[in-house]
Amino acid sequence: MSLDPDIAALLEMVQAGTESGVRIPFPQLTAAQARADFDASSPLLDVDPPALAYERQLSLPTRDGAMIDARLYAQKEPSGRDPAPVLLYMHGGGFVVGSLDSHQPLCRGLVEDSGAAVLSVGYRLAPEHKFPTAFEDAVDALAWIGREGFAAGMDAGRIAVGGDSAGGTLAAALAIEAKADSSLPQPVLQVLAYPGLSSRQTSDSYERYSSGYLLERSTVDWFFHQYLRDDSDRDDWRFAPLAAPDLAGLPPALIVLAEFDPLVDEGRDYAAKLRAAGVPVDLQIYPGMIHEFLRMGNVVADALHARVAIGQALTKAFRAAGERAA
């Protein structure tokens, strides 16, 4: 299939902005400048639903004594009497950009479409915080739900992990970590939207789509230069879940990919590896779409369609988990 016409128009606009100097690529910016640019552009692309009835700022402790921001979204105030199922969500942004604010529309939409609560985690970013800090922050957020979630109205027995792009990487790695550590709440679903999964970016799709399709090779290289301590980190499954030796016993996965994404082959490969390990996988590849399309509700209807599909998968997984516990 060809590019969606609205996506093609967006890419033409991005290219024109780059050529005119209005848009400066991330590798030419400092991390702070890139973060500001990313947050400023996000509202232009996405549909922001009205504020939910319950939105609460939280601070979560980490293993090194730091506190990280988080935001809990729900349709009504959750309580210990009626704890809500929860999606622990990690935002995308190459481990360098992205924030609670940039992904607020997506998180609000996922609450509306699933009926569950969403806990969005402001994990620490590179280069100030190198690998594996973002992963450890995600693990610590999951552990916090196990310890304190009930008091905040969250049901640790009905939890999913999810994320987009680099957040999808973190969610995939978090599912692997939870399987190995029985003290952590055990996710009933992992939602991986166009995640990075491979140690090396050498796939056919990476060669085909890493220039001119929004996610540029130079940008990925810049992200990883900020995030990784050295090249050996690439082979660590916490950065590249495809490198994990054993995926058996992981929770079912919903993997949402875009046809014209450099990372689409990595997603296909991970789906195949999960299935080979006996893990149920729902692989959804959206024709004509590019990386980041899930946050492009102002550009393409498929962004909203994908959110609905994620919401339905969450509802189904949480209902099944509730029935098992009854």
LUMSE-515425 format. One record per residue: x, z, y of N, C-alpha, C in turn. Coordinates in steps of 0.1 Angstrom, whole numbers, plus 5000, padded with zeros to 4 digits. Atoms other than C-alpha are relative to their C-alpha. Layout:
XZYXZYXZY;...
# end
This chain:
500850004988500050005000500950005012;499350004987501149955036499850135007;500249884992501450225062498650005006;501249994993498250355076500249955014;499850054987497650175109500350105011;499849894990497450495129501450064999;498649955003500650625113501049905006;499150114995502350285121500150015015;500050004986501250315157500850135005;499249884996502650675159501549974999;498650035002505950555145500649915011;499650094989506150275171500250085013;499949924988505550535198501250095000;498849915001508250765185501249915002;498950084998510650475183500249965014;499950034986509850365218500550115009;499549884992510350715231501550034998;498549985003513750735214500849905007;499350104993514850405228500150025015;500149984985513750495263500750135005;499449874996515450835262499050115002;501049904998512151025266500150104988;499949925012512451155230501550014996;498649985004515851305221500050054985;499949965014516551335183500650144999;499549865002517151685170501550014999;498549995001520851615161500750005013;499350004987521551575198499650125008;500549884993519851905207500750134994;499649885006520852265202498850054992;501149955008518752465177498850055009;501049954991516952635205499249895007;500750124993516152305223499149934990;500850075010514852155190498850084997;501149915002512652455184498949985011;501050014989511052425218499349865000;500650145001510552045214499050004988;500950005012508952095179498750075004;501249924997506552365192499249935010;500750064989505652165223499349874995;500650125005504851845203498950034990;500949975010502852015176498549995004;501450014996499552055196499549865002;500450144997499651685204499549934987;500250065013499451595167498850064992;500949935010497151845151498750055007;501349954995493551955155500050154998;500049855001493452325163498650065000;501449945000490252495151499950125009;500149884991488852775172500650124993;499549885006490353115167499050064990;500849945010489153285136499550145004;500549864996487153615137501150104998;499049905003490253795124501449935000;498650054999493853715135500850125004;499249884997496353995134501549974999;498550015000500054005143500550124992;499449905008502154195118501549995001;498550005002505854295114500350054986;499749975014507254295079501550034999;498649965001510454475069500749914990;499250085009513254285052501150094994;499149925008515954405028501250055009;498849964992518654425056499650085012;500449924989516554635079499449935012;500650074989515354365102498549994998;501550025000511654305110499749855003;500450144997510053955109498650005003;501450024996506853845125499249934989;500950075009503853745105498650005006;501450004994500253655113499049984988;501050005010497253725091498749945005;501250074996494253495094498950024989;501149995010490853555078498749985008;501350034994487153475084499450125005;500549874996486353845087501150104997;499049895002488354165089500050044985;500049955014489554235053500250155000;499949855001489554585040500350034986;499849955014490454795010498850004991;501350005008486754795000499749864995;500350145004486654414999501249925003;498750074997490254284997499949854998;500150155001490653915003501249944992;498950075006492653674982500849945011;499150044989495653555002500949894996;498950105001497853255006501250045008;498849974992501353355016500749865004;499650144996502453055037501350005008;498750024993505952945048499949875007;500150134992506052685076501249914997;498950095001508152375076500850005012;499250014989510852275099501550004997;498650015004514052225080500950125000;499349875000514952595080500550035014;499449994987515852545117498950015011;501150004990512652475137498750044993;501349955005508952565132499850145003;500349864996507152885140498650034995;501449965003503953085135499149915009;500950074990502552895166499949854995;500150145003503452545154499149974988;500950025012501552595121498750085001;501349924999498652805135498849914997;501150095003496252505134499849984985;500050025015497152435097499550134993;500449875007496752805087498550035003;501449984997493452835105499149914992;500750095008492252525088499950034985;500049965014493252645054499150124997;500949895002491352965059498549955000;501350065000488252765068499649934987;500250095012488652535038500050084987;499949935013489352805012499250135000;500749875000487553115024501050124998;499049905003490753305016500750045013;499149964989493153495040501349924999;498650065000496453335050500950095008;498949924993499553535058501149905002;498950104996501953305077501250085004;498749924999505553425076501049945010;499050044991507953395105501450034995;498749975006511053395083501149955010;498950034991514453385101500649864998;499650145000515853045110501549995002;498650044999519252885109500249935014;498749965006521952855122500350155002;499749864998521653215133499950084987;500249945013520553305098500149904989;499750115010522153095071499350034986;500449985014521053045035500750124994;501450015005519653245016499050095008;500849914992518153445045498549964999;501450055000514953235047499350034986;500549975014514453265009499750154999;500149855001515053645010498950055008;501249964992512553685038498749974993;501250045007509953505018499850104988;500149915011510653724988499550145005;500349874994510454035010498650015005;501450004996507153925024499050014988;500849995012505753884989500050144995;499949865005507054224979499250105009;500849924990505454375011498549994996;501450015004502054235000499750094988;500249925011502554414967500050155003;499949864996503354744984498950045010;500949964988501154735016498849915001;501050104998498854445012498650064999;501349955002495954644999499550085013;500449934988495954865030499749915011;500350104990495854545051498949914996;501150085004492954415031500349884991;499750115009494754175008500150044986;500049975014494354154971501249944993;498850055006497754124955499849944986;500350065013496154024922499449865002;500450144998494853704938500849955012;499150044990497753564957500549864996;499450135002499053204961501249995010;498950024991502353094976499949855004;500150144996502552774997500849975012;499250044988504352585024500149855000;499850144998505052245038501549975003;498650044997508452065039501050114995;499149895004511152335040499250124995;500949895005508252585036499649984986;500350045014507352405004501250034991;498849965008510952454992500050154998;500049855001510652824999498950054990;501149965009507252844981500449974986;499650045014508652664950501050104995;499049915004511652894949499450144998;500749875001509453204955499350014987;500749995013507353114925501050024988;498949985010510553094904500450155000;499549864999511753434917498950104995;501149915004508353594911499950014984;500050005015508453484874501150094995;498849925005511853654870499950145003;500049864996510953974888498550054999;501449955003507854144874499550105010;500449904990507854394902499349935012;500750074989506554124926498649964996;501350065003502954014928500249864994;499950135007502453714905499049905005;500850104994501153404922499149944989;500950075009498153234906500049855003;499950144996498952904924501249985009;499050044990501852734942499549875006;500450124993500952484969501249945007;498750064995503852254977499749875007;500350134992503351995005501349945004;498750084998506151735006501250095001;498849915000508851994997501349924998;498750045004512551934996500450084988;499849945013513652004960501349974994;498850055007516851824952501350055006;498749964995520451934955500649895009;499450114993521451584967498949905003;501150094996519351334986500549854997;499550135005520151024965498949924993;501150075007516650914953499849865006;500450134995515250564956499250015013;500949994988512650684981500850055012;499249964989515250855002500849895006;499350124995517250535004499049915008;501050094995514050345012499450055013;500849954989512350575038500750095009;499349904992515050775054500449955014;499950064987515050555085498849935004;501250064995512050465106498750054995;501249955006509550685088499950155004;500049864994509851005110501150094996;498949915005512051215088501249924997;498850085000515451065094501150064992;498949945007518551105073500950085009;499149934991520551215103499450145003;500649874997517951495110500150094988;499949925012517951615074501550054999;498649965000521751625075500350115010;499849894990521651825107499350134996;500649885004519152065093500950084989;499249935011521252135062501350055005;498749954994524452165083499850135006;500349874994522752445102499750114990;500649905010521252615071501050044990;499249975012523852595043501450065005;498849944997526952815043501249904996;499050105004528952545024499349914990;500650105008528352255001499650064986;500449945013528152474970498650065000;501449954999524852614983499049904995;500950115004523252274975499650024985;500349995014523352354938499350134996;500749875003521652694941498549965000;501550045001517952664929499250065011;500849944989516852884958500049905012;500050114990517752584980499449874994;500450125007517052314954499350044987;500749955012514352424929500149914988;499850095011514952114908501350044992;498849965007518252274899499750134991;500449885008516452574883500149964985;499950035014517252584846498850014991;501249975008513852704834498850025009;501249994992510452644849498850044992;501149965009508352764820499450135005;500749884996505753024828499750015015;500350004986505452934865498549985002;501450024997501952934881499749855001;500450144997499952604883500449965014;499650054987501052384911499149895005;500650114993499252164936501249945009;498950074993501851914949499449895008;500550104990500851714980501149925006;498950094995503051414988499549895008;500350114991503151125012500749884994;499550125006503750765000501349965006;498950064993506250675027500950125005;499249884997508251005027501349994992;498850005007511951015018500050104988;500049895010511151324997499049974989;501150015010508351174976500549994986;499550005013510551104946500450144995;499749865004511751464946498850074995;501349945004508151574945499549954986;500450055013507451344916500850064989;499149945010510451464897499750144997;500349865002509551824902498750014992;501350005008505951754890500349974985;499750035014507451594859500750114993;499249895006509851884853499050124997;500949905002507052134857499149974988;500950045011504751944833500850014987;499249995013507651924807500250144996;499949865004507852304809498750064997;501349945004504152344802499250055012;500749954988503052414838499049905005;501050094995499752264849500349955015;499750064987500252024879498949915004;500950104994497851854902500949935011;499250084991499951584919499249905008;500850094991498351414949500949935010;499250084991500151134966499149925010;500950064990498451014998500649875005;499550144997498850635003500149995016;499950044986500050515037500550115009;499649884992501150865048501550025001;498649974998504550995060500250155000;499749854999506251335060499450065012;500749924989504451595081498649965002;501350054997501151415078498950115000;501049895002499351745069499750065014;500149944986499851855106499649895010;500350114991498551525120498549975001;501450025000494851585122499449925012;500450084989494651425156500449854998;499550145002496251105141499249944988;500650065012494751055106499150104993;501049925007491751175087500650064987;499549955012493851225056500750145001;499549864997495451535072498950104996;501149915002492051695071499550004985;500350025014491251555037500950084991;499049935008494451705023499750155001;500349864998493552045038498850044991;501249975008490152035021500450014985;499650005014491851954988500850134997;499249875002494252254992499050115000;500949895000491352475001499250014987;500850005013489352374970500950054989;499149955011492452434948500150155001;499949854998492852784963498750074996;501349945004489152864959499950014985;500150015015489252754922501050104994;499049925006492452944915499750155002;500449874997491253264932498850054992;501149975007487953254915500350034985;499649985014489553214881500850134998;499249885001491953504888499050125001;501049894999488953724898499350024988;500749995012487153644867500850064989;499149955010490153724845500150155002;499849864997490454064863498750084997;501349935001486754144859499850064986;
# end
